[in-house]
Amino acid sequence: VSARRFLPGLIGTLLVAAVIVVLPLFLSDTHEYRFSFVATFFIAVLGLQILTGYAGLISLGHSGFMLVGAYVTTILSVDHGWNDLATIPLAFVIAGVVGFLFGFPALRLRGVYLALATFAIPIALIALTKKYSGFTGGGGGKPLTRVLTGHQAYVTTWPIAGVMFVLAWLLLYGKLGRAFRTIRESEIAAVSSGINLATTKTVAFGISAAFAGVAGSLYAIIIGFVNPDTFAVQLSLLLLIGVVVGGLGSLVGVLAGALFIEYVPLYSPDILSWVENPFGSPLDPNRAGASAAVYGLVLLLILFVAPSGAAGLLKTALKTFTRRAYTRPGTDSAAS
Amino acid sequence: MQVILIYAFAAAVLGGIDSPVGAVIGGLTLGVTINLLGTYAPNLITPDMRLPVALAILLLVLVFRPSGLLGRSIVRRV
């Protein structure tokens, strides 16, 4: 592996990291709080990216794995007196084990069928959470021991997001990541190259769910309260949208996906109020479903403009620059 | 919508996803089983627990008999 190949990515990552470090100086507490949600979505989208973007397995169950992480943190910190940050590694492990176990039946399914089966995970876990209310706090939710300010939430979540990003990068650009990508491209080619299909797929599920568990755990910590209905299937769909907006099979766009999840629903009523309807009167932004419709339109527009997500867009933008940089003057006509 | 979709998918997999007759049999089997469980084990299978039961049946079928009751097993040639 040549260092030169990774240099642009490394520089880009360091630049983004620097921006994230400096950003709290310019943000109000409210916006720091919002931005800490971006960090949790970042981790969850990273996890789903490993599964969907790299291993090519779709999942609508990641909000269920987030629920597992959130409840590991809540129950240990409230009922057993753990430091809430110390529960995060355990949330990683337990959500990972749940995902690994779900990986076995998921081996039988592909495409739409896998989506449907994973669709049931959050629904079933929410029902279980509500049933065993003595243990989990039930449908009414359960408060955590402390409530974070925006700045505390920011400085708690982003370092962990950074660690998870490095972890994902190390996993995906080693032997395991290569196995994931081979499975995505062709299962037959993967098997004939000596990759154990069943093991690799279940491991992909496990790792991906572990990331979602960490995200869920942080989500609970920064809200200071857990409620099972937070982790409904809609959240899984948002995560999948985040992966697609970021660009499948690339770590470059994950941050863009996470920003999309947090900020587009927030600003869609504003977007709606800018757009006048053709018959003169502006649409009522408060009408039920209006902001959801705008959200859908924004998503469609993004998929039209950048079908391969933010990563694809960045690649196209950089292409003109890199082509010039890597072509010697006067050798061929490709530079013109 | 979600709820119906999960039951329907579980029933289709139970009957065999490529078999129309299997869909009918799977649907009846799943519906009757869940309601019988709800009647005879009301403490364990509360109305909230019906969906997890459907999911459990779905997962069991996928692990032990992926082709369902009537479906043909698909063998892929490499």
Interface residues (C-beta under 8 A of the other chain):
Chain A: F104 P105 A106 R108 L109 Y113 L116 A117 F119 A120 I121 I123 A124 A127 L128 K130 K131 I188 V191 S192 V233
Chain B: Q2 V3 L5 I6 F9 A10 V13 I17 T46 D48 M49 L51 P52 A54 L55 A56 L58 L59 L62 V63 P66 V78
